[in-house]
Amino acid sequence: MSKDQAIGALMLVGAIVVIILFGWMMLDPTLWKWAISIIAAVAVVGVMGIVAWIGYTMATTPPPEPIEFEEPLETPAEDEEEAEEAEE
């Protein structure tokens, strides 16, 4: 078994344990408030963590260099119009 497979197996077992524990807490009349509070806290911390990571990345990334164009490119239609004007 590789290291990745071992980590995957641990994640699977951990997720199953959390599902069972959460289900038990939701069914217990004295613990369901704790279950909801834990889920809400994990959700808020997770979303705000992602927002903080995006903000940090935006704040520390230098702006891109501006793109400078030498001359505008002419389209084939403009070339044909110029050729017709030159012929007249």
Protein Blocks (a to p, Z undefined) as FASTA:
>chain_A
ZZklmmmmmmmmmmmmmmmmmmmmmmpmklmmmmmmmmmmmmmmmmmmmmmmmmmmmmmp
ccddddddfbdcddfklmmmmmmmmmZZ
